[in-house]
Amino acid sequence: MLTSITESIFCCLMGKTTSVVLPVESSDGKPADGFELVEVKPGRVLRVRHILPERPATTEAQPEAGSSVHCKRKITVYRNGQLVIENLGDVLHSEILQCQNGDVEHCSTVEVELSDYTTAPSSPDPKPAPPLPTSDQQKAAPPPRRRRRRPKRTVLIDTERCISSCKGTHSDVALFFIHGVGGSLDIWGSQLDFFSRLGYEVIAPDLAGHGASIAPQIAAAYTFYALAEDLRAIFKRYARKRNILIGHSYGVSFCTFLAHEYPEQVHKVVMINGGGPTALEPSLCSIFQLPSCVLHCLSPCLAWSFLKAGFARQGAKEKQLLKEGNAFNVSPFVLRAMMSGQYWPEGDEIYHAELTVPILLVHGMYDKFVPIDEDQRMAEILLFAFLKVIEEGSHMVMMECPEMVNTLLHEFFLWEPDNSKKDTVTTVTADEATAVQTLAVSTGTPKVNKPLNK
């Protein structure tokens, strides 16, 4: 700690930052152990770990047909901030995922209200009979209809999606692992080794300023949009026909972005401690708004705080995992720019509700960065979402419980819907019989994710 403080004082006096991250090149110029240096744009180089297993000649080139799912929903936003989602298509059952501590429930972690928006609001009379031709009842009916608000915006989604099992023997499947703020591709070490041994092609980049990627000394290089374009280039370079995105913390936002931009190529998504479906906006009162040299002085305290909040336990094993994973090992300038650059107003609840890809939500019970109600909110908004809570884990659950996370992810990759159990929730209205599942969500004032949680 004394050395760190001395370096930070020197940094203050000289007006420079220390610990600039630069890419590491192999001696023979060839990728070593699957590591590659990719120039996503002139002068912007990212380190990528790309493992392409050697498959036998009997590799399944053409996967099974899979199951077709009808994705249809109506998203209505009212001027008072209320969001109403009507699921008009297929409903997937939740027995797909079995793990040590129980089943994952499909969108059942929050209260779902089934209501009829073509009639008046509920009244004490349980019989929704047609109104009698009495003058008193004629006067009583109009007020509820006048209270009905006109929608500010309506989005209708109506498409068919084929969901199939993704095996390691399928050559058209690729797994993308995206880390969050302060991390690196090394935090996915257990997952990369596990799935590459199963035959999957895996791709894991270092974000700019992280790991061994180049660290530009300009804050504009670390905005959400700049990083998203980096990952778009990586995705377009390595993408196969069926791609699965796995994101952690802030990396979940980039997975959402890619799934929204490339709905035909993104087959499934895994969100690990990613937070709620709300727009990103940096906090003006955050500690990360302090000058970089001050953050450098505080770096030992910040590292200890991250260890305490990111892991369920703070023993020698966790400290070693933090060191091996190269987590929270970025320069103060990059850390400050990353936290200040988390501005993404488009990524609101409507943006997430438009996704039709199956999504697995993984949450560590002891996560102090992301409350569980945010992931529950995400499961409520998404069309096909399965929430799994790991009781032994925290924010870095994939490092704390690698076996459990690997098993859970593998089951999700292999899962495909059973058409024989496909179901539609039916609500019969007074005017016409229509199959409608309505999810009424009162959002009130739009909220934003605090950058610290990412």
N, C-alpha and C positions, 0 to 999 in steps of 0.2 A: 504494500500500500504506500510506503514511504517513497519508493521509486516512482510509483504512478503519480504521486503528488508533486514530486520534483520535476518530472517530465511536463506536467501540466503547467507548473509555474514558468518553466522555460518556454512553453508554448504561448503563454500569455505575454511574456516579455518580447518574444520574437515575432508574435502575430502569425504563427504558422500552426498547422495541424500536424499531428503525428499519426503513425500507423496507417499509411496509405496502402490499400490492398491492391496488389498487382497480380496478373495471371502467372501461373507457374508453367513453364514449358519443359517438356521432357528432353532428355539429352539427344535422342535420335530424331526428334521432330515428329514422332508418331504418337498417337494416343496410347497412354499407358493405363492399363486396368480399366479401359472403357472411358477414360477422360478425354474430352475434346475441347478445343477452343473455337468458339463460333463467333464470327463477326456479324452481329445482327444489323449493324449499320456502320458506316465508315468511322473508325476509331472507337467503336463501342463493342468490346469483346467480352463474351460470357463463357464461363467454364460450364461444360455440360458433361454429365456422366451418362453415356449411352451404352447399354449392354444389349447386344443382339445375340442370343444363345444360338449355338449350332444345333439345328434341328435335324433329326434323322430324315431319311428319304420318305418315310411313311407319314410325314407331317400332314395333318388335315388342312388342306388348302381351302376347302370350302366348308364353312361351319353349317350347323343345322339352321333350318329356316327360322326358328324362333317363333314367338307368339306376337300376333298383331293386336295392338291396344288402341282403342279409339280415344284420342285425347281431345276432349271438347269441354270448354268452360267459358263462362261469360264473366268478365271482370268489370265492375261498375264502381266508379269513384264519384261521390257526392261532394257538393261544395262545402259541407261542414266537416270534411275529412273522413267520413265513413267509407269503408271499403267493403263491398259485397261481392263475394265470389260464388258463382253457381257452377257446380260440377255436373255437366250434362252427359259425360261419357262413361267410360268403364271405371270401376272401383277395384283396386287390387287388394287381395287379402294379405294378411301380415304374418302368416306362418312361415315365411321364407327363411328367416334368420334365426338360428338357434345358437346360443352361446352359453357360457357357464352360468351366468346370472339371469337367465330368463329370455323371453321372447322380446322382439322389437315390435312395438305397436305401430300400425300405419295411421299416422296423422291423428292419433287418439290421445295425445298428451295434453291437449287443451280442449276446452269445451266447444263443441260444434252445435250450432243451433239450426235445426231444420225448420224453415218457416215458409210461408206462402206470401210472396210479394205482390200477387195479383189481386189480393183481397185486403180488407181492412185489417188493422192490427188486432191482436188477440183481445177478447173481451171476456167477462165472466161467464157468458153463455156458451156452453160447450157444443151447441148445435149450430153449425154454420149453415142454417137453412136460408133459402131465398127470402128477402124482406117482404113482409106483408104490405098490402096496399093501404097502410094506415098513415095518416098525415104526420103523426108524431115520429114514427120510425123513418119516414122519408126525410125528416129534418135531422134525425140523429146520424144518418149514414154519411152525408157529405163531409163533415169535419175531418175524419181520418184521411179521406182522399185528398183533401186540400193540404194536409200536413205532409203528404208524400213529396219528397224533394226531387227536383229534376237533376239527372246525372250530369256531372261535369265532364266525365270522360267514360267511354265504354269501349272495352277491348273484347273481341270475340276470337277464340282460338278453336279451330276445328281441323284436326289432322289425324292421320294414322301413323303410329310409330311401331316399328318391329323391334322387340326386345328379345335378345337371344343370350344364351350362355356363352361366356368368353373364357375359353380354355387356353392354357399355355401352349398347346399344340397348334393353335390357330395362328397362321402367319399374318392375318389381317388385323391383329389386336396389338395395341400399344398402350402402355401405362405411363402417364405423365405425373410426376411428383413435384409439387410447388410449395416451397417453404414460405415462412412469414418474415416479419421484421426481426432483424438480428440473427436469423438462422443461416443455414447453408444446406447444400444438398447432403451433407454428412449426417444430418439428423434423421435421414431416411435410410441409414446404413442397413438396419435389420430388414427393412421392407425390400430394399433393392436386392439384397442377397437372397432373400426368401423367394421372391417372385421370379428372379432370373434363374434360380435353380429349378423352378417349375416350368421353365421354358418361355416365360413371358419376355417380350421386348420392353425394357424399361428406360425411361428418359427422365433425368432430374437435373435442372439447371440451377446455377447460383444466380440470384438476382444481382443487378448492378450494385457494386459496393460491398457485396457479401462473398464469403468464401474466397475463391481465387479469381473472381471476375474483376474486371477493371472498375476503379472507383473514381469517376469524374468529380472534379472539385467545383461543381456548379449545382445549385439546389434544383434547378429545372430538370436535371437528369433523373430525379427520384420522385417525380410526381406519379400519381396512379396511371395517368395516360401514357407517360414515357415507359414505365415498366410494363404496362399492358401491351404496348407495341413490341417490346422486346420479346415477350412471351408469345405474341402472335407469330413472330418470325420463327421462333423455336418450334411452335406447333406446326406451322406450314412446312417446315423442313423435315420433321420426323413423323408426321401424322400418317396413320394407316386408314383403312376403311372404317374400323371400329376402334375408337379411342376412349380410354377411361381416364378421367382427371381426378387426382387425389390432391387436395389442398389442405394446408394447416394454417389456422389463424388468418393473417392478412392474405395468405395465398389462396384462401377460399374465394375471395373477391375476384381474383384473376380467373379462377376456375369458372365462376359464374359468368364472367365476361366472355370467355371462350365458348362456353356452352350456349350462350345467347347468340354469339356471332356465327357459330358453326353447328347448328342443331342437327344437321344430317351426319356429321362426322363424330360428334361427341355422343357416345353410346350410354355411358353411365358416369356419375359423379360421386365422389366421396368428400364430405366436408367434415373436417376434424376441428372441433372447437373454433368454429368460424364466426359465431355471433348471429345476431338477428338480421332479417331482410330489410335493413334500413340504409339510407344513403350515407355515404362517408363524408365527414366534414371535420377538419382538424380543430382541436380545442385551443383557444387563444390563451387559456390559463394553465396550460400544461407545463410541467417541469422541462419538457423537451424544447420549449421556446427559449430557454436560456442559451447564452453564447456557447459555442463549441468547447472553448477552453474551460469554462465552468463545468460543463458536462464531463469533461475529461477528469477534472478534480473529483467529481462525484461518481466516476465510473466504478470504483470498488463497491460503493453503497448500492448503485444501480444493479450491479451484477449479483450482489447478495439478495436484493429484493426480487430479482428475477428468479433466482434459485428457490427462494421461499414461496413465491407465488406460482411458479411454473411446475413444481414437483410436489407430490403429496408428502414426500419425506425429504429431509435435507441432510442425508448422511454422506459418507465418503463415496458410496456407489453413485449417488446422484451428481456429486461434484465431478466424478470421473466421466459420467455420461455427458455432462455439460461441456467438459473439455474435449472429449472425443468427437462430439457432435458439432464442435466449432460454433456453438450457439452463443449469442449475445457477444460476439467477438468482432464488432465493427467499430470504425472510427467514430468519434463523437459527431463529426460533421455529417457523416452518412446517417447516423441515427437521428439527428435533428432534422435533416432534410426528408428522411423517410416519414417521420411522424407529421411533419408539416405538410407533406405532399399528399396526404390521404384525403383528397377531395374528389368525390365521385357522386354528384347529385343524381345521375341517372339510375344508380343502383338501388332504387327504392323498392317498396313492396310490390308494386305493379310489375316492375322489371323481373323480380323473382317469380311472381305468379305466372308469368308468361312462359316459364321453362316447362317443357314436357318430358325432359329426360328423367329417368329414375335416379333418385339421390339417396344415399346413405348418410345420415348424420351421426357422428360419433362424438360423444361428450364425456370428458373426465369429471367425475363427481366432485373432486376437490379443486377444480379450476377456479382460481381467484381473478383471472382476467376476464373470462367470459361466463356470466351467470347462466344457469341452466334454462332460465325462462327465455333467454334469447334464442337458444336452439329450439326450444319448444315453439316459440313464435315462428321460427323458420319452418318447422315441420307443419305448422298450421297453414302457412301461406302456399307452400309448394304443392304441386299437383300429385306427384308420386314420391313421397318421402317416408323414410323409415328411420326412426330415432333410436339409437342405442346408447345407453349410459353405462360406462365402465366404472364401477365403484372404487376400484383400486387406483385409478388414474387421476391426473390433474391436467394442466395445460399441455404438457409434453407427453401425453399418454402413449404415443407411438414409440417413445424411448423407454418409458416406465414399464409398459406392459406389451412388449413387442409380439409375444406369442399370441396373446388374445387378439390384438389388433390385426395381425396377419391372418389369423383364422377367420375373423369376422369379414375382412376385406375379400378374402378368397371365396367365401360363401356367397358374398354379394356379386362377385364377378361371375360365378357359375350359375347364379339364379336367373330364371326366366319365368314369366307369368304362366300360370296354368289356366288355359282358356276354359276348362270345364268348371272352374270355380270363379270365373269372372262374374261380377255382379254389378247391378245398377240400383241405387237407392231411388225409390219411386215415391213421389208426393203427388196426390191427385188434388187439383184445385177445384174450386167451385165452378169455374167457367169451362175448363177443358182438362182432360187427363194428360198430364205431361210428366215425363220422368225428369225430375229436377232435384238435385242435391244442393242446397243453398247454405253457404258458409257466411254468416254475418259477422263482420269484424269491425268494431268501432275503434278507429285509430286516433281520433281527436287531432291534436297538434302533431304534425309529423316529427318524429324523433330521429336522431342521428347516432351512429355508433361512435363512442369515444375512442380516439386513436390508440389510447393505452391498451384497450382490450384487443387490439389487433396485433 
